[in-house]
């Protein structure tokens, strides 16, 4: 039996430091999806606040975002993923990417952004993660990544023994560096022989930075399967990814077998 994964990403404007407005916005988008119509739904980096700090949490309900994600994952029978600014159990601020499957298929997994964006001072306000995180979901091995991680290929170099099949990058990547975003996403797909989803925000944030979008899905050869373009407008990207096609490509061109050993994975 063939294994396919249908992914959808919502490239969206974000309300600056207004979680309730962002929850309402994504409630409306998710309500338009039919249950069982896809497998994974992807939201941008810091989808509740925009790229800002410190984290905003409800004092009496610190798990509100995670419970919101779980409700939608269960209602739609999908995995929901995206990053949020939050505090961990030790009270440290994190840029945390959650991967939340339906309750019947597992428990939430998180990845804390390893490469903090020093140019904007993110490293002064958040604690960096240390571990690379991969999850198994519906026959696919998925690597979780956040924005600036895209510039560091050693960290995501695919494992020769148990390679991942899909890398998901959620981002607030500004228009001024759009060419790098698009090129690096396709490069990560080619060098790791995997599918790549790059899901960016759109619009202008509270600091005046403009985001062109450029969300895309690339296959293992770098071919674009979906492309939101650079209009800076909200968009939905989607594609059905074939595990059989991926494995056949790796068998025909076994480049991963010749890769240099590395410290991750």
Secondary structure, DSSP 4 states (H G I P E B T S, - for coil): ---EEEEEEEE----TT-HHHHHHHHHHHHHTSPTTS-SEEE--TTTTT-S-SS---BTTBTTHHHHHHHHHHHHHTSEEEEEEEEE-TTS-EEEEEEEE--GGG---EEEE-SS--GGGTGGGTSPPP----EEEETTEEEEEEEGGGGG-TTTTPPPSSS--SEEEEE----GGGHHHHHHHHHHHHHHHTSEEEEE---EE-TTS-EE----EEE-TTS-EEEE--SS-S-EEEEEEEEHHHHHHHHHHS-GGGGPPP-S--
